Amino acid sequence: MEVIARVKKGGKDLVALLEKEEMIQAKLTRTGVIVPLDANKAGIYRIPLSIRNKNPFILLHLEESGGSNGSAGFGQIICDVDGGRLRPFRIEKKGIAGFNVANEAAVVCALSKRGNIVGLSIELYKIQRSNNKVVVRRNLLFSGTNPRLPEHLSRFKKAARAAVSKSRCQNCRHLHFVT
């Protein structure tokens, strides 16, 4: 997981300023300038001085990824906090999708060994911003080895199935849970 700031105004001049003054590798995109934020040891992300007055939009950068090599596998699925599918901004041929999510998201992970699920977890991530600082709160909703979720987490059943499927998918090169 990464935390990024998106600034609508600034263009190439802002990218150059961030690189020169703050030594930050910003990226110019069609939606604005993307600025990766760094966290200190306490997990607090600092908004760079150069963009504070530009009303940056703070986003979580998350990825669907995983696959199996036959003996062990991993599947990570990104969904909304109600278990719904999200639309990625980037899709790679290796079965990886990138998501930039505002405010909050859920990450569902499955681990498998020889096709058997040995771990399943559901975590919520929520952005909290205060002035020039950002904190990402993590809330572990579920952790276990049974792919059958408790009733109160039934909204995540499809995402959990996709994570399990991705963790078992031999040399996975496709996505399992996107719109």
C-alpha positions in Angstrom: 0.0 0.0 0.0 1.1 3.5 -0.8 -0.4 6.9 -0.1 -0.3 9.4 -2.8 -1.5 13.0 -3.3 -3.0 14.1 -6.6 -2.8 17.8 -7.5 -4.9 19.0 -10.4 -2.8 22.1 -11.1 1.0 22.6 -11.5 2.1 20.6 -14.5 5.8 20.2 -15.4 6.8 23.1 -13.3 5.4 21.5 -10.1 7.1 18.2 -11.0 10.4 20.0 -11.4 10.0 21.9 -8.1 9.2 18.8 -6.2 12.2 17.0 -7.6 14.6 19.9 -6.9 13.3 21.3 -3.6 11.9 18.2 -1.9 13.6 15.3 -3.8 10.3 13.7 -4.6 9.8 11.8 -7.8 6.4 13.2 -8.8 4.7 12.1 -12.0 2.7 14.1 -14.5 -0.5 12.3 -15.6 -3.6 13.4 -17.6 -5.5 13.9 -14.3 -2.7 16.1 -12.6 0.5 15.5 -10.7 0.9 12.4 -8.6 3.0 12.8 -5.6 4.1 9.8 -3.5 4.0 10.5 0.3 6.5 9.1 2.7 5.6 8.0 6.2 7.8 8.5 9.3 8.4 5.8 11.9 5.1 6.5 13.5 3.2 6.0 10.2 2.4 9.6 9.7 2.6 10.8 6.1 3.7 14.4 5.5 2.1 16.5 2.7 5.0 18.3 1.0 5.2 22.1 1.5 5.1 22.7 -2.3 1.6 21.3 -2.6 -0.1 22.2 0.7 -1.8 25.2 -0.7 -2.9 23.4 -3.9 -5.6 21.4 -2.1 -4.2 17.9 -2.9 -6.5 14.9 -3.0 -5.1 12.1 -0.9 -5.5 8.5 -2.3 -4.6 5.0 -1.3 -2.7 3.2 -4.0 -3.4 -0.6 -3.8 -3.0 -3.5 -6.2 -4.7 -6.8 -7.0 -1.9 -9.3 -7.3 -1.0 -12.9 -6.7 -1.0 -16.4 -8.2 0.4 -19.9 -7.4 3.5 -21.7 -8.3 1.9 -25.0 -7.7 3.1 -25.5 -4.1 2.3 -22.1 -2.6 0.1 -19.2 -3.6 -1.1 -15.7 -2.7 -4.1 -13.7 -3.7 -4.8 -10.1 -2.9 -8.1 -8.5 -3.8 -9.0 -4.8 -3.5 -12.7 -3.9 -3.0 -14.8 -1.2 -1.4 -15.8 -1.4 2.2 -19.0 -3.1 1.3 -17.2 -5.8 -0.6 -18.0 -4.3 -4.0 -15.8 -4.4 -7.1 -13.7 -1.4 -8.1 -12.5 -0.1 -11.4 -8.7 -0.2 -11.7 -6.8 2.7 -13.3 -4.1 0.4 -14.6 -4.1 -3.3 -15.7 -0.9 -5.2 -16.4 -0.6 -8.4 -18.4 0.9 -10.2 -15.3 -2.5 -10.3 -13.6 -1.9 -7.1 -11.6 -4.4 -4.2 -11.3 -3.7 -0.8 -9.7 -6.3 1.1 -7.8 -6.2 4.7 -6.5 -9.0 4.8 -3.9 -10.2 7.9 -2.0 -11.0 7.7 1.7 -11.2 3.9 2.4 -10.9 0.5 0.9 -10.8 -3.2 1.9 -8.0 -5.6 1.1 -8.8 -9.4 1.1 -5.8 -11.7 1.2 -5.6 -15.5 0.8 -2.6 -17.8 1.3 -2.6 -21.3 0.0 -0.3 -24.3 0.1 -0.8 -27.1 -2.4 -4.3 -25.7 -3.1 -5.4 -25.7 0.6 -6.2 -22.3 2.2 -3.8 -21.7 5.1 -4.8 -18.0 5.7 -7.5 -15.6 4.9 -7.7 -12.0 6.1 -9.9 -8.9 5.5 -8.5 -5.5 6.5 -10.1 -2.0 6.1 -7.8 0.9 5.4 -9.1 4.5 6.0 -7.4 7.8 5.3 -7.5 10.4 8.1 -6.2 13.8 7.2 -5.4 16.6 9.7 -3.9 19.7 8.2 -0.6 18.7 6.6 -0.5 15.2 7.9 -2.1 11.9 6.8 -2.6 8.7 8.8 -3.9 5.5 7.4 -5.9 3.5 10.0 -6.0 -0.2 9.6 -8.7 -2.4 11.0 -8.4 -6.2 10.8 -12.0 -7.5 10.3 -11.1 -11.1 9.9 -8.2 -13.5 10.1 -8.4 -17.3 9.9 -7.9 -20.4 7.8 -11.5 -21.1 6.9 -12.6 -19.6 3.6 -16.2 -19.5 4.9 -16.7 -16.1 6.4 -18.9 -15.4 9.4 -22.4 -14.1 8.6 -21.6 -10.5 9.6 -18.9 -10.4 6.9 -21.1 -11.9 4.2 -20.7 -8.8 2.1 -17.1 -9.9 1.4 -17.9 -13.4 0.2 -17.3 -12.7 -3.5 -14.1 -10.9 -2.8 -12.9 -13.7 -0.5 -13.8 -16.3 -3.2 -11.8 -14.2 -5.7 -8.8 -14.0 -3.3 -8.9 -17.8 -2.8 -9.2 -18.4 -6.5 -6.3 -16.1 -7.3 -4.1 -17.8 -4.6 -4.7 -21.2 -6.4 -4.4 -19.8 -10.0 -1.3 -21.4 -11.5 1.1 -18.7 -12.9 -1.9 -16.2 -12.8 -1.9 -13.7 -15.6 -5.5 -12.4 -15.3 -7.6 -10.4 -12.9 -10.1 -12.1 -10.6 -12.2 -9.2 -9.1 -12.6 -6.0 -11.1 -15.5 -4.2 -12.8 
